[in-house]
Amino acid sequence: MAKSRSSFRYVVVAVAVCLMACGTMGLPNAYGVFYKPMADGLGAGLGSVTMHMSISNLAIGLFTPIVARSLARGHKMRNVLMVATALVIVSGVVIAFAPNTLIMDVAAVVRGVGFAAVAMFVITLYIGNWFQKGRGTITGIALSGSGIGSAIASPIVTACIERFGYQTAYLGFVGFTVLTILPVMLFCPLTPEEVGLKPFGAEEADEASTNEEEASENLGLKLVLASPTFVVLVLLVLCIVLITTLSGHMASLAQDYGYSAQVGALLLSASMVGNVSSKFVLGALADRIGAFRACACSLVTTLAGLLLILLNVGGQTGLLISGFLYGTSFSIGSLGISLLTRYIFGDDQYSEAYSTISLVTSVASALGVTVAGLAYDVTGSYAAPIIAGIVLVGVAGGCLAYLNWRVKTRPWERRAEA
């Protein structure tokens, strides 16, 4: 009976974290459907409106290391989540009814502070703390919630905007986000030790560790921020995140190609379906062939998707297939980078390493969304951002190959054994 209750606890945590990923990572991926209605309602340019999301992403990155330090100093996760939820609600109401982009930008800072405690870093921290066996697969399942949220929300929110206006639709958007945070806040402590449990699979790992020839789950390299290994990892993150920010413009891109707003919403949904399915696949592949090879597979499908979107072949069906392939890039930006960071630097350095990477992620998101919007305002086309994305795939591939070579040929970077 006790074993059954403990097993149920792992299921509760997995489901709750998946829901939170759906609301705090998935819904923002569908945020692009608000850009044009907001711009039309405020009488502002597309670039000006997308700026508030860029500011929010930047604030997430700036405050993620602060959240990490707060948790390291013993602050309760539930209290942190309560404050974060309040900030998400307040900022959401202000953004919905902002009379101009300046007010929207100020509220976006508050939004970013709140999301720093409920988004990617905290989600992967929960998974790393609670699960040890099959971590790649479990992370893929949990983070698939982000794609599910986008795929479902995009057409629904688009219909709500058309019927009720973007302000009412935005309030519903925020309300659903809050509902997805509550299960984690109410039922999930940050570590299993808080309720007298061990990470899932820890007992099997303990038995395996008695065999000295057993392969370790991570390399445990020294975390030196100025080291070539960390710098190239950051460059890889920068490239991937810039590629994924194009998703915020998928709805507008379809309309630029002459399709309706509903087709644009379907294109965004198709990319989120690729997001979901690729995380399942990448997580399972990472457990079997390693994180490096799994990420390389996703890079290939991402490249194919961007090329097909640029060429715009096959009509509406071809466009949706292209969006699906492009959506696989999200599996690297979230799951792949998390697994690579744990593999290279180990569990005990993950919090410090990934919170720093989150800052880079947020800066890249801020740059990508805004630059793509401004590029469209200047050129009247999304061709330039798509071509840039193709180039970035090549750079990311080079970074991945370099990291794979370096961690296998630099044994002196390993931390000295205690």
Buried (B, 14 or more C-beta within 10 A) or exposed (E): EEEEEBEEBBEBBBBBBBBBBBBBBBBBBBBBBBBBBBBEBBEBBBBBBBBBBBBBBBBBBBBBBEBBEBBEEEEEBBEBBBEBBEBBBBBBBBBBEBEEBEBBBBBBBBBBBBBBBBBBBBBBBBBBBBBBBBBBBBBBBBBBBBBBBBBBBBBBBBBBBEEEEBBEBBBBBBEBBBEBBBBBBEEBBBBBEEEEBBBBBBEEBEEEEEEEEEEEBBBBBBBEEEBEBBEBBBBBBBBBBBBBBBBBBBBBBBBBBEBEBBBBBBBBBBBBBBBBBBBBBBBBBBBEEBBBEBBBBBBEBBBBBBBBBBEBEEEBEBBBBBBBBBBBBBBBBBBBBBBBBBBBBBBEBBBBBBBBBBBBBBBBBBBBBBBBBBBBEEEEEBBBBBEBBBEBBEBBBBBBEBBBEBBEEBEEBEBEEE
